[in-house]
């Protein structure tokens, strides 16, 4: 009886200790790859991951409202502009980790360690294979030329991806040239800005536009869609990485940080280290069509099919610090 009782107690203790530690993650991301990795993290560490989903703005506001009483340990969101916004709101705490520094290039993380990049998206020019030759394309700046009048499709200026692209142009060329560029590209659009990145690719495939500005991973989603029409869209367009003879193509990150309210800081850091590890990075490429933070380490066949490229290495925190300036420039340019 003693042996049986001892075994029962040990079994109960083992079951309890398996999930004794828990992490509460507020996530704006909505990809199958994340669920796969969260389950893998739990199996490897015994730390249960509880996920609360919402838009970036909703989650940031929730963290502000909850303050020090927030149950959240980690915030995951997309775009360096939003990560910077979270830092400025005081809802992320600085953390230092040797593994994070090894896993994440310095320019893809906050200089003070408030957030770290987790995946990379390149914002590129997608063009019609039928109507555009790659030799016609060079830089983002070139899209301002009159030769592109009525040929460009791109989404609204309220979109954070466009705001970050313009912030990178401000950083590279200054606000005056950025304003001139935004005005010219607005004139060159085939229609008023609307829809998602995928809608811009659809416009090119349908012959409405010749080129679109969009994130690469959306093309991956189209290419692997269950909808035949979307797969056809992906076949009719191709990827061009701008500014390869200069600063490189504009890239952005999804990333995460440890919340200021976290009661499980050690486990939260361990979670970020896991997500940025080489094994996890490969999973993102295969399932969500995002580049790893070390772009050259990409192993996804689809991403490799688009070819290697030079990426802009400006510190991505600048995309956040120049966001408000980019929004004002878009407004002055009449870019809805």
N, C-alpha and C positions, 0 to 999 in steps of 0.2 A: 504493500500500500504506500509505503514511504517513497519507493522508487517511482510508482505511478504518479503520486502527488508532485514529486520533484520534477518529473518530466513535463507534467501539465503546467507547472509554474514557469519552467524554463521556456516552454513553447509560447506561453502568453507573453513573457518578457521579450522573446525574440520578435513576436508579432508586433508588440508595442514599439520596440526600438527601431523596427524597420521603417516606421513612419513617424518617429519621435520628432524629427525636424521637418518643418514645412516652410515653403516659400510662397508668398502671395505676389503674383506677377500681374501688373496692369499692362495690357498689351494692345497696341493699335494694329498689330500684324494679324493677318487672317489666312495663313498659308498652312497646307497640310504638313509641310516640312517641319514647322514649329511643333506640332503635336507629336510627330515622330521623335524629335529630339528631346522634348520634355519627358516623354515616356522613357527614353534611353537614359536620361540623366537620373531619373528616379530609380531605375533598375541598377545603375552603377553606384549610386551614392546612398540610396535609401531615403532621400529627401523628397517628399511629396511636393508637387508643384500645383498650386491653385491659380487658375487664370481668370482674370476679369477683363473682358473685352469692351472696347469702345473706340470712338474716334480720338485722335490725338488731343484735340481741344477739350473734349469731354473729360478725358483722363487727367489732363493737366489741371483743369479747373477743379476736378474732384480732389486731387491731391492738395491743392491750395486750400480748399474748403475743409478738408479733414485735418490738415495741419499735422502736429506731432502725434495725433491720435490715429493717423491713417494706418491701416493694417498692411499696406503695400510695402514690399521689400525692394522690388525692381520695377522700373518703367522701361518698356520696350516700345519704340515708335520708329517711324520712317522719316527720313530727311534730317540733315544736320540743322536746318533752320528750326525745326521743332525741338530738337534736343537742346539747342542753345536757348530757346524760349523757356524750356523746363529749368535749365540752369539759372537763368535770370530770375525766374519766379521763386528760387530758393528751395525747390522741392527735390533736388539731387545733392548728394554729398560727395566730396572728392574722395577717391580711393586710389591707392597705389598697389600695384601687383606686378611682380616680375613676369609672371606668365602673360598677363594682359599686355605688358609692354613688348613682350616677344611676339605675341600673336597678332597685334594690331599696329600697323605703321603709325608713326607719330602724327602725321598730318591727317589721319583718319580718326583722331580722338581729341577730346578737349585737353588743352595744354595743362589744366589743373587737375585733370582726372575725373571730372564730373560725369563724363560719358565716354563710351568707346564704340567705335564702329563694329558692326557685326556682319553686314553684307554690303555689297557695292552694286549700284545701278549706274550705268552710263546713259546720259541724255544725249542722243545722237540725231543724225539726219537719216530718216528712212525714205528711200526713193523708189520710184517705179522702175522695174527692170525693163519695161517696154519703152518708156519715154525719156529716160534720163541715163546718161553715161556717167560712170564714176568720175571720169576726167573733168566733168563739169562742176564737181563739188570740191571745195577746199576747206573753208572755215565757217564758223558761225557768222562771223562778220560779213562774209561774202553773200549771205542771204539777204542783205540789205540792198544789193544791187538791183537796178531796174529790170535786169534780165529775168528776175524771178517774180515779176509783177503778175498777180493772179494765179500763182502756182504753189503757194505754201498753205498747209493746214496745220493749225496748232491750237491748243486749248486755251482757256481763259487765264488772264493774269492773276486771278484769285487763287490759282493752283500753286501750291508750295514748290512744286518741281520747277515751274517757270520762274518763280521768284528767286529760287536758288541759282538757276542758270544766269539770270540777269545780275544777281549779286556777284557771281564769278566774273562776269564781263565788266562790272564796275571795278572789281579788284584788279583786273588785267589792264583795262583801258581808261579808267576814270569815268566819273558820272556824266560828263558832257557827251563823250562818245557813246556811252551806254544809252543815253536819251536819243541820240541821233539814230542809233541802231534800232531801238524799239519803235520809233516812229516809222522808219523805213520798212521794217518787217511787217508792221501793221498794215501799211499800204500794199504790201506784196501778198497779203492773205487772199485766198480765193473766196473766203466767207468770213463772217464775224466769228470770233473764237467761241467754241462750244464743244461739249462732249468730253469724253475721256481720251486717254492716249490711244486706246484701241480704236476709237472712232476716227482718229486722224489717219491711222493705217488703213482703215476701211475706205476712207475718202480717197486715198491714193490708189488703192486697188480698184476702186470703181471708176477711176479716171477723172474724178472731180478735181484732184490736186496732183501735182507731180512729186512733191516732197512733203514730209511731215517732220516735226520735232517731237521726239518721244523717248521714253525710257526703254532700254533694250529688253527688260524682263517681260514687258507687256507683249512684245513680239513672241517671246517664248510661250506665253500663255495662249496666244492665238495659234501658234504652230502645234500645240498639244491639246487644243480644244476638242471637246466631244462634238462640237458643231462643225459640220463639213464646210460651211461657208467661211468660217473663221480660218480653218486650215488653208483654204484657197487664198484668202487674203495674205497669209504669211508666205505663200509660194510666189505671189506676184510682186513682192517688195524685197528690198535688200538693205543691209545696214552699212552706213558710212560713218566712220569715226572722224570728226572734224579736227582741225588744228594740229595735225600730226607733225608738221614742220615747225610748230611753235610750242605753245604751252601744253598742248595735249587736249584730249576730249574731256569735257566736263563730266565729273562723276560725283555721286552723292552716296550716302550710306543710310541704312537702317541701323539702329544701334540701341544701346541701353545704358542705364546708370542705376546705381543704388540710391534708393530714396532717402531723404533726410530723416524719415520716420522709421526706417528699417530697424526691427528688433533682432534681425538675423543677418547682420552685416557679413560675417564670415561665409555663411552659406550663399549669400547673394553674390559675393565676389566669385566664389567657386562656380556658381551658375554661369556668370559672364565668361569666366575662363573656359568652361566647357563649350559654350556656344561659339567661341572664337578659336577653338582647337582645330587642327587640320582635318580631323575626321568629321566633325560637325560641319565645317565649311564645305566639304564635298557634298554633303546631304543637301545643303541649300542650293548648290549649283544644279544638282540633279532633279530636285523637286520643285523649287520655286524660281529657277532660271535666273538666279542672282549670282554675280561674281563674288568670289571670296575677297576678303579685305586685302589679302596678298594676291592681286589679280593674276600674276604670273603662275600661281599655283592652281589655276582653274583646271578641272578634269572633266567638265561637262562637254559632251560631244557637240551639243547644240551651240553652246557658247564658243567652242573652238571653231565651229564652222563659220562664224562671223569674222574670224581672224584675230591676230594679236593687235594690240593698240597701245599707244602712249597715252597715259592719263595725266590730267592736270594735277599737280602735287601741291596746290595751294592748301594751307591748313583749312579744313572744312568748317572750323569755328567761324571763319570770316563770312561764310554764307549766312550764318545767323546774325552776326553783328551788322551786316549790311542789308538785312532783310527789309527793314522799314524804309531805307533809302530806295531799294528796288521797287517796293510797292508805290512809292510816290512817283518814281520815274514812269512806271507803267501807266499811272493815272494821267500824268502830263502828256504821255504819248498817245492817249486815246485808245489804249489796248484794253478792251473790256475784260 
